[in-house]
Amino acid sequence: MNTFISINSIALRKLLKRYKLTSKGRQEIIKAAQKRYSTWSGLNRLSRKIVFKESNINKI
């Protein structure tokens, strides 16, 4: 995984550890975090959405 430069990289690392995501989901969160207009609430919402999608895929 590529390293990323962020002011709150420690907080982003905690967010990634909190949610059990696949590598594809983690990369999607990192890509969204690199955008200038991203917020922490938006990243939390996106990660919950990805977890929900992955859980539905695993049920089928």
C-alpha positions in Angstrom: 0.0 0.0 0.0 1.3 3.4 -0.9 2.1 5.8 1.9 0.0 8.9 2.1 0.7 12.4 3.5 -2.0 13.7 5.8 -2.1 16.1 8.7 -4.0 13.5 10.7 -2.4 10.3 9.5 -2.6 8.8 13.0 -6.3 9.4 13.1 -6.8 8.0 9.7 -4.8 4.9 10.7 -7.2 4.5 13.7 -10.2 4.8 11.4 -8.8 2.1 9.1 -8.2 -0.2 12.1 -11.7 0.4 13.5 -13.5 -1.0 10.4 -12.6 -4.4 9.1 -12.1 -3.6 5.4 -10.6 -5.4 2.5 -7.6 -3.9 0.8 -9.8 -2.5 -1.9 -12.0 -0.8 0.7 -8.9 0.6 2.5 -7.6 2.1 -0.8 -11.0 3.7 -1.5 -10.9 5.4 2.0 -7.3 6.6 1.5 -8.2 8.0 -2.0 -11.1 9.8 -0.5 -9.0 11.1 2.4 -6.5 12.7 0.0 -9.1 14.9 -1.5 -9.0 18.4 -0.1 -12.8 18.6 0.8 -13.0 15.4 2.7 -14.1 15.4 6.3 -13.9 12.9 9.1 -17.6 12.4 9.3 -17.6 11.8 5.5 -14.8 9.2 5.9 -16.7 7.5 8.7 -19.8 7.4 6.6 -18.0 6.0 3.6 -16.3 3.3 5.6 -19.6 2.2 7.1 -21.0 2.1 3.6 -18.2 -0.1 2.4 -18.5 -2.4 5.3 -22.2 -2.8 4.6 -21.5 -3.5 0.9 -18.9 -6.1 1.8 -21.2 -7.8 4.3 -24.0 -8.1 1.7 -21.6 -9.6 -0.8 -20.4 -12.2 1.7 -24.0 -13.3 2.5 -24.7 -14.2 -1.1 
